[in-house]
């Protein structure tokens, strides 16, 4: 019995070692790491002091409280994947209007501030209601990026229509 147990243990060790070696050989750079991070809309900040007076933070995120002008907010988009590239940004918005739209742009820059790529989209893609702003398939080739910026313009309050707001946003990065 002792010999059988010893033989089984030895077989398990050999099998485990072989699997570890195969795992090291077959892994490598063939598999890209994908990371999606979600941020609340309340992380978006006014673009300037004039906008600061017009925005309001609620459980619905950041809203434009002005009846006279649209406001622009900047939303933090930290790089969270070492060596990764931005591949998509989806902004969860409240837009109940057929006549106005929330417009957003993402900017990809080098560490020196040089623009590498930008992409824009808006909330009137599908009609009124709680629709997302989709910026998918962001592709900027082999150009290295240092940081990302997200900027959104919230229309002024319209009579009889709930306020426009950014509830949250989802950022996806993919390793090279």
N, C-alpha and C positions, 0 to 999 in steps of 0.2 A: 504494500500500500504506500509505503514511504517513497519508493522508487517511482510509482505512478504519479504521486503528487509532485515530486521533484521534476519529472518529465513534463507534466502539465505546466508547471510554473515556468520552466525553461521555454516551452513552446509559446506561452503567453508573452514572455519578455521578447522573444525573437519576433513574434508577430507585431507587437507594439512598436518595437524598434523599426521594423520594416515599414510600418504605416507612417511613422514619424519621418523617415527618410523620403518616402514617396510624397508626403505632404509638403516637405521642403522643396523637392524637385518640381512638383506640379504647381506650387503656389507661385509667387513672384509677382510680376507686374501685370499679369493677365486680368486680374480682377480689380476694378476701380472701386474705391470707397465712395459711398454716397452719403451725404449728411444733410438732413433738413432740420432747420431750426425755426421755431415759431416765436414771434414777438408780439406783444400787445400794441395796439394803435396808440396807446398813451405814451409810448416811447417817442413818438413823432413830436418834434419841437417846431415852433414858429420860425419861419425863414428870417424874419426881421422884427423889430420892435413894433411896427405897425400891425403886423399879423398877430402878435402876442395879445393885443387887446381884443382881437376878434375871435379867438379860438376858446373852446371850452373842453374840459376833460370830464368824461362820464364813464359809466359802465359800457357804453357803446363806443368807447375809444375817444379819438380826438374829433371834434366837430367844429364847423364854421358857424359861429353865432351871429355873424353880421348879415344884415338885410340889404347892405349897399355894395359889398365888394367880395370877390373871391379871395381866398388866402392860400399861401403856399406853405407847406410844412416839409421839413427834412426828417427822414426816419433813419435811425442808426442801423447799419448793416455791417456788423463785424465779421471778419473772416474767421471762421471757426475750424476749418479743416486745413491743416498744415500742407502746403503744396497744392491746395485745391483751387478750382476755378469755379466761378459763379455760373450756374447752368439755368436757374429759373428763379423768378420772384412772383409770388401770387399774393395779391393784396385783397383782403376780405373787407368789402365796403358796404355801406348802406347808401343806396341811391334809388330813390322812389320817383324820379322825374324822367319824363320823356324829352324834356327840353333843355336840360343841363347835364353835364357829365363830369365825373371825377377823372382827371388826367394824371398819369404817373409816368415817371421816367427813372430808369436806373442808369447810373454812370459808373464805369469801371476805369480806374485811374492807376497810373504808376505811382511809386512813392514820391516822385518829384512833382506830382500833380498833373502830369501830362495825360490827356484823355486817350484811353485805349479803345473804348467802345461805349456806345449808349443805345438804349432801346426804350421805346415808349408804347403805351397802350392806354385805353380808357374804359370806363364802366358802361358805355352804351352799346357794348358788343351784343347783348342779348335782351335788352329792354329793362324796364323798371324793376325795383325790388332789391333784394340783398344779393347783389352779383359781385363776383370777383373780378379783379383786373389781372389778366394773365400776361406775363412776360416769360414765355417758355422758349426753349431752344436758343438760349443766349450763347452765341458762339463768337469768340474773338481770337480764334486761331492760336498760334504759339506766343502771342504777345503776353508778356508777364503783367500781372496786376498787383498792385500794392494794397488798394482798398476800394470799397464800393460805397456809393451814395444812392439813396432813394429819395426822390422828390415828388410830392403830390400836390395838386391844386384842387382845393375844395370850393365848389361854387357857393355863392351867397344863398342865404335862406330864401326860399320861394314861398309865396302865400299859399297856405293849405297843404304844403308838402313837408313831411318830416325832414329834419336836418340831414345834410350830407355828412358822413363820417367814415373814418378808417377804423375798423374794429381790430384788425391785426394783420400781420403779413408773415408769409412763409418763404424762407430763403433756402435754396438747395445748392450745395456745392458738390463737385465731383473731383476726386483726386486725379492727377495726370496719369 
